[in-house]
Amino acid sequence: MSREFLIPKKVITGKGALESAMSDIVKTGKKPLIVSGPNVSKLDGFKTLVSALEKMNVPYAVFSGITGEPTDVMVDGALSEYRKNNCDFLIGIGGGSPLDTVKAVAVKTVYDKPLRKFLGIEVTGDFPPVIAIPTTAGTGSEATKFTVITDSETDVKMLLKGADLIPDLAVVDYEYTKTSPKNITVSTGLDALTHAVEAYTSKLAQPLTDALAISAVKRIFKYLPLAYRNGDDEKAREEMSAAALEAGICINNSSVTVVHGMSRPIGALFHVPHGLSNAMLLEKCMKFAYDGAPERFADLAFAAGVAEKDDTPLCAAEKFVFALGALCKECSVPTILEYGIDAAEFEKAIPKMTADALASGSPQNTRKNVNKDDAEKIYKSLIM
């Protein structure tokens, strides 16, 4: 069966990538709206970008109102600045939130209707160019056709998708991830690991994504603990940025499975950062899923270096699931209760979270059927 393989039109990686990309950036349009958060606007990457634009006499506008995971309200705020300043392209710089936001803003420049209207359909259109500059290593949004925006009216994290949403240019300079604090390093790094694991074990996996997923898993198991312990470890930061890009390309083409489907409702209702909610679910969901594809999970076990050559596929798969939990513990991932969420409130929300998770479509990519009872049991296991 034939498959398409989608990536950004151009990717520039490595130390000094932003400086190298400036010639492409200035040719993209006449005036960009730069979308970021209040903290990102103080960092070296942001300063390098605006300084280079000023030296090249390129006017720009800034929206720095991304104060958490993006909502439709934030998108509308950025859209207002885009229109008010007569911008003609978008630059997202920061973590996954600004990068997701610029994709949604691009959609809203063409369609004057709520983002929820795009749920479940392929978003297409002649959108303004989008440039993505990540300052964290994990979300992979710089490489994907996806954007996740919370609907402020329904408290649903909306997954919107479309090939036309893939950034035109991705600029990945690991230097800009070195300022990420430990909690961001962990949550984004485990987000990337979740992408790689889910892409490899998805029903939609294909040979090209398989290769990238295996590579990302190898890198993350080796280098995430190093980056967590020492944020100035340049080699670890470089490898994690590469892994995040690989894993982002993977989910762009093989999609995600049960973890992401169940993670988004936790984030929407309890405001847990996306990567962290993935990490909270990762071992539990994979413990449910591994016997649906033991050979695939065994491959990941060997890539992570946690299985012996004589292990059966099922034995190796079990070791990999255990290793996922051990890595999360090594990186001090809290449980739902340790994070401060009330157990009774969480349990009360399980029916809505289950319905939202299954409605997202992501769990259906798992190589094992995920029904309502299964999802509810996994959610309940988080507070037991």
C-alpha positions as CSV (number, residue, x, y, z in Angstrom):
1,M,0.0,0.0,0.0
2,S,1.4,3.4,-0.9
3,R,1.9,6.1,1.7
4,E,2.7,9.7,1.7
5,F,5.6,11.1,3.8
6,L,5.2,14.8,4.8
7,I,7.9,17.1,6.2
8,P,8.4,20.9,6.2
9,K,9.5,22.4,3.0
10,K,12.9,23.2,4.5
11,V,14.6,22.3,7.8
12,I,17.8,24.0,9.1
13,T,19.4,22.4,12.1
14,G,22.4,22.8,14.4
15,K,24.3,25.5,16.1
16,G,23.9,28.8,14.4
17,A,20.8,27.5,12.5
18,L,18.8,30.7,13.0
19,E,21.6,32.9,11.6
20,S,21.8,30.6,8.6
21,A,18.1,30.8,8.1
22,M,17.8,34.6,8.1
23,S,18.2,34.8,4.3
24,D,15.2,32.4,3.9
25,I,13.2,34.3,6.5
26,V,13.6,37.7,4.9
27,K,12.5,36.3,1.6
28,T,9.3,34.8,3.0
29,G,7.3,38.0,3.1
30,K,7.3,41.7,3.9
31,K,6.3,41.7,7.6
32,P,6.1,38.8,10.1
33,L,4.1,38.5,13.2
34,I,6.4,36.9,15.8
35,V,4.4,34.8,18.3
36,S,5.9,33.8,21.6
37,G,5.4,33.9,25.3
38,P,6.6,36.6,27.8
39,N,9.5,34.5,29.0
40,V,10.7,33.5,25.5
41,S,10.9,37.1,24.5
42,K,13.7,37.5,27.0
43,L,15.8,34.7,25.6
44,D,18.8,34.7,23.3
45,G,16.9,33.1,20.4
46,F,14.3,35.8,20.4
47,K,16.9,38.5,20.7
48,T,18.9,37.0,17.8
49,L,15.8,36.9,15.6
50,V,14.6,40.5,16.1
51,S,18.1,41.8,16.0
52,A,18.7,40.2,12.6
53,L,15.4,41.4,11.3
54,E,16.3,45.0,12.4
55,K,19.7,44.8,10.8
56,M,18.1,43.7,7.5
57,N,15.5,46.6,7.8
58,V,12.6,44.1,8.0
59,P,9.6,45.4,10.0
60,Y,7.9,43.0,12.3
61,A,5.2,42.9,15.0
62,V,5.2,40.8,18.2
63,F,2.5,39.0,20.1
64,S,3.9,37.6,23.4
65,G,0.6,36.6,24.9
66,I,1.1,32.8,24.9
67,T,1.0,32.3,28.7
68,G,0.4,28.6,28.7
69,E,-0.9,25.9,26.4
70,P,-2.8,27.8,23.7
71,T,-6.5,28.5,23.7
72,D,-8.8,29.9,21.1
73,V,-8.7,33.2,23.0
74,M,-4.9,33.4,22.6
75,V,-5.3,32.6,18.9
76,D,-7.8,35.4,18.4
77,G,-5.5,37.8,20.2
78,A,-2.6,36.9,17.9
79,L,-4.9,37.1,14.9
80,S,-5.9,40.6,15.9
81,E,-2.2,41.7,16.0
82,Y,-1.5,40.1,12.7
83,R,-4.3,42.0,11.0
84,K,-3.8,45.3,12.8
85,N,-0.1,45.3,11.8
86,N,-0.7,44.2,8.2
87,C,1.5,41.2,8.5
88,D,1.9,38.6,5.7
89,F,3.6,35.7,7.4
90,L,4.1,34.2,10.8
91,I,7.0,33.2,13.0
92,G,6.5,31.0,16.1
93,I,9.4,30.9,18.5
94,G,9.3,29.0,21.8
95,G,7.9,25.7,22.9
96,G,5.0,23.9,21.3
97,S,2.5,26.5,22.4
98,P,3.7,29.4,20.2
99,L,4.3,27.0,17.3
100,D,0.8,25.5,17.6
101,T,-0.6,29.0,17.9
102,V,0.9,30.3,14.6
103,K,-0.7,27.4,12.7
104,A,-4.1,28.2,14.1
105,V,-3.6,31.9,13.4
106,A,-2.8,31.0,9.8
107,V,-6.1,29.1,9.6
108,K,-8.0,32.0,11.0
109,T,-6.6,34.4,8.5
110,V,-8.5,32.5,5.9
111,Y,-11.6,31.2,7.7
112,D,-13.8,33.4,9.9
113,K,-15.3,30.6,12.0
114,P,-14.6,28.9,15.3
115,L,-11.7,26.4,15.3
116,R,-14.0,23.7,16.6
117,K,-15.6,23.6,13.1
118,F,-12.4,22.0,11.8
119,L,-12.5,19.0,14.2
120,G,-12.4,15.7,12.3
121,I,-11.7,17.2,8.9
122,E,-8.6,17.9,6.9
123,V,-7.8,21.6,7.2
124,T,-6.9,23.1,3.8
125,G,-6.4,26.6,2.5
126,D,-4.0,29.1,1.0
127,F,-2.5,30.0,4.4
128,P,0.2,32.6,5.0
129,P,3.7,31.1,5.4
130,V,4.7,29.8,8.8
131,I,8.2,29.6,10.3
132,A,8.8,27.5,13.4
133,I,11.7,28.0,15.8
134,P,11.5,25.7,18.8
135,T,13.3,26.6,22.0
136,T,12.5,23.2,23.7
137,A,13.3,19.7,22.6
138,G,10.1,17.6,22.5
139,T,6.9,18.8,21.0
140,G,8.0,18.3,17.4
141,S,5.4,21.0,16.3
142,E,8.0,22.5,14.0
143,A,7.6,19.4,11.8
144,T,4.0,18.5,12.0
145,K,0.6,19.1,10.4
146,F,-1.1,19.2,13.8
147,T,-2.0,21.9,16.2
148,V,-3.7,21.5,19.5
149,I,-5.8,24.4,20.8
150,T,-8.1,24.3,23.8
151,D,-11.7,25.4,23.2
152,S,-12.4,27.9,26.1
153,E,-16.1,27.2,26.0
154,T,-16.0,23.4,26.1
155,D,-12.7,22.7,27.8
156,V,-11.8,20.3,25.0
157,K,-8.3,20.2,23.6
158,M,-9.0,20.3,19.9
159,L,-6.7,18.4,17.6
160,L,-6.7,20.1,14.2
161,K,-4.7,18.7,11.3
162,G,-3.9,19.3,7.6
163,A,-0.9,19.1,5.4
164,D,-1.2,22.8,4.7
165,L,-0.4,23.5,8.4
166,I,3.1,22.1,8.1
167,P,5.6,24.9,8.7
168,D,7.3,26.2,5.5
169,L,10.6,26.5,7.4
170,A,11.7,24.7,10.6
171,V,14.8,26.2,12.4
172,V,16.2,23.8,15.0
173,D,19.1,25.2,17.0
174,Y,19.8,23.2,20.1
175,E,21.6,26.2,21.7
176,Y,18.2,27.7,22.4
177,T,17.1,24.7,24.5
178,K,19.9,25.1,27.0
179,T,17.9,27.6,29.0
180,S,15.0,25.2,29.5
181,P,14.6,24.4,33.2
182,K,14.5,20.8,34.4
183,N,10.8,20.5,34.4
184,I,10.5,21.7,30.8
185,T,13.4,19.5,29.7
186,V,11.7,16.5,31.2
187,S,8.1,17.2,30.0
188,T,9.2,18.0,26.4
189,G,11.7,15.2,26.3
190,L,9.1,12.6,27.4
191,D,6.7,14.1,24.9
192,A,9.2,13.3,22.2
193,L,9.6,9.8,23.6
194,T,5.9,9.3,23.5
195,H,5.8,10.5,19.9
196,A,8.4,8.0,18.9
197,V,6.9,5.0,20.8
198,E,3.4,5.7,19.6
199,A,4.5,6.3,16.0
200,Y,6.4,3.0,15.9
201,T,3.5,1.0,17.5
202,S,0.8,2.8,15.5
203,K,-1.3,1.0,12.9
204,L,-0.2,3.8,10.5
205,A,3.5,3.1,11.0
206,Q,5.6,2.9,7.8
207,P,9.3,2.1,7.0
208,L,10.5,5.7,7.0
209,T,8.9,6.6,10.3
210,D,10.1,3.3,11.8
211,A,13.7,4.3,11.2
212,L,13.3,7.7,12.7
213,A,11.3,6.4,15.7
214,I,14.0,3.8,16.5
215,S,16.7,6.5,16.3
216,A,14.7,8.9,18.5
217,V,14.1,6.2,21.2
218,K,17.9,5.4,21.2
219,R,18.8,9.1,21.6
220,I,16.2,9.8,24.3
221,F,17.0,6.9,26.6
222,K,20.6,7.8,26.5
223,Y,20.5,11.6,26.5
224,L,17.4,12.7,28.3
225,P,18.8,11.8,31.8
226,L,22.0,13.6,30.9
227,A,20.1,16.8,29.8
228,Y,17.9,16.5,33.0
229,R,20.9,16.3,35.3
230,N,23.0,18.9,33.5
231,G,21.2,21.4,31.3
232,D,24.5,22.7,30.0
233,D,25.5,19.4,28.5
234,E,25.8,20.5,24.9
235,K,25.9,17.0,23.4
236,A,22.8,15.9,25.3
237,R,21.0,19.1,24.2
238,E,22.0,18.5,20.6
239,E,20.9,14.9,20.6
240,M,17.6,15.7,22.3
241,S,16.8,18.4,19.7
242,A,17.5,15.9,16.9
243,A,15.3,13.3,18.6
244,A,12.5,15.7,19.0
245,L,12.6,16.6,15.3
246,E,12.7,12.9,14.4
247,A,9.8,12.0,16.6
248,G,7.8,15.0,15.3
249,I,8.3,13.8,11.7
250,C,7.2,10.4,12.9
251,I,3.8,11.5,14.3
252,N,3.3,13.7,11.3
253,N,3.2,10.6,9.2
254,S,2.2,7.7,11.5
255,S,0.1,9.7,14.0
256,V,-0.2,9.0,17.8
257,T,-2.2,6.4,19.7
258,V,-3.7,5.9,23.1
259,V,-1.4,8.1,25.2
260,H,-2.1,11.3,23.3
261,G,-5.8,10.5,23.1
262,M,-6.1,10.2,26.8
263,S,-3.6,12.9,27.6
264,R,-5.4,15.8,26.0
265,P,-8.4,15.7,28.3
266,I,-6.2,15.7,31.4
267,G,-4.5,18.8,30.1
268,A,-7.7,20.5,29.2
269,L,-9.6,19.9,32.4
270,F,-6.7,20.0,35.0
271,H,-4.2,22.2,33.2
272,V,-1.4,19.7,33.2
273,P,1.3,20.6,30.7
274,H,0.9,18.3,27.6
275,G,4.3,16.5,27.9
276,L,3.8,15.9,31.6
277,S,0.3,14.4,31.2
278,N,1.8,12.2,28.5
279,A,4.5,11.1,30.9
280,M,2.0,10.4,33.6
281,L,0.1,8.0,31.2
282,L,3.0,6.5,29.3
283,E,3.8,3.4,31.3
284,K,0.1,2.7,32.1
285,C,-1.0,3.0,28.5
286,M,1.8,1.0,27.1
287,K,1.3,-1.7,29.7
288,F,-2.2,-2.0,28.3
289,A,-1.1,-1.9,24.6
290,Y,2.1,-3.9,24.4
291,D,0.6,-7.4,24.0
292,G,-1.2,-6.1,20.9
293,A,2.2,-5.7,19.1
294,P,4.9,-7.5,21.2
295,E,7.4,-7.6,18.3
296,R,7.2,-3.9,17.8
297,F,7.6,-3.2,21.5
298,A,10.5,-5.6,21.6
299,D,12.2,-3.7,18.8
300,L,12.0,-0.6,21.0
301,A,13.4,-2.5,24.0
302,F,16.5,-3.4,22.0
303,A,16.8,0.2,20.7
304,A,16.7,1.4,24.3
305,G,19.2,-1.2,25.4
306,V,16.9,-2.8,28.0
307,A,16.5,-6.3,26.5
308,E,18.8,-9.3,26.1
309,K,19.3,-11.0,22.8
310,D,17.7,-14.2,24.0
311,D,14.6,-12.5,25.2
312,T,11.3,-13.5,23.6
313,P,9.4,-10.7,22.0
314,L,6.9,-10.7,24.8
315,C,9.6,-10.6,27.5
316,A,11.5,-7.8,25.7
317,A,8.3,-5.9,25.3
318,E,7.5,-6.2,29.1
319,K,11.0,-4.9,29.8
320,F,10.5,-1.9,27.6
321,V,7.3,-1.0,29.4
322,F,9.1,-1.3,32.8
323,A,11.9,0.9,31.4
324,L,9.5,3.6,30.4
325,G,8.3,3.7,34.0
326,A,11.9,3.7,35.3
327,L,12.9,6.6,33.0
328,C,9.9,8.7,34.2
329,K,10.9,8.0,37.9
330,E,14.5,8.9,37.1
331,C,13.3,12.2,35.8
332,S,11.0,12.8,38.8
333,V,7.7,12.7,36.9
334,P,4.9,13.2,39.5
335,T,1.8,11.2,39.7
336,I,-1.6,12.8,39.3
337,L,-2.0,13.0,43.1
338,E,1.6,14.3,43.6
339,Y,0.9,17.0,41.0
340,G,-1.9,18.2,43.3
341,I,-5.0,17.1,41.5
342,D,-7.8,16.0,43.9
343,A,-8.6,12.3,43.4
344,A,-12.3,12.8,43.8
345,E,-12.4,15.5,41.2
346,F,-10.3,13.5,38.8
347,E,-12.5,10.4,39.2
348,K,-15.6,12.6,38.6
349,A,-14.1,13.8,35.3
350,I,-13.3,10.3,34.0
351,P,-16.5,9.8,32.0
352,K,-16.0,13.1,30.1
353,M,-12.2,12.5,29.7
354,T,-13.0,9.0,28.3
355,A,-15.6,10.3,25.8
356,D,-13.2,13.1,24.7
357,A,-10.3,10.7,24.4
358,L,-12.2,8.2,22.2
359,A,-13.7,11.0,20.1
360,S,-10.3,12.3,19.3
361,G,-9.6,9.3,17.1
362,S,-6.1,8.8,18.4
363,P,-6.7,5.6,20.5
364,Q,-8.0,3.9,17.4
365,N,-4.5,3.9,15.9
366,T,-3.3,1.6,18.7
367,R,-2.6,-2.0,17.7
368,K,-5.1,-3.2,20.3
369,N,-8.7,-2.2,20.5
370,V,-9.3,0.5,23.1
371,N,-12.9,0.7,24.3
372,K,-14.7,2.8,26.9
373,D,-14.0,0.4,29.8
374,D,-10.3,0.2,28.9
375,A,-9.9,3.9,28.9
376,E,-11.8,4.3,32.2
377,K,-9.6,1.6,33.8
378,I,-6.4,3.4,32.7
379,Y,-7.6,6.7,34.0
380,K,-8.6,5.2,37.4
381,S,-5.2,3.5,37.7
382,L,-3.6,7.0,37.8
383,I,-5.2,7.7,41.2
384,M,-4.9,4.2,42.8
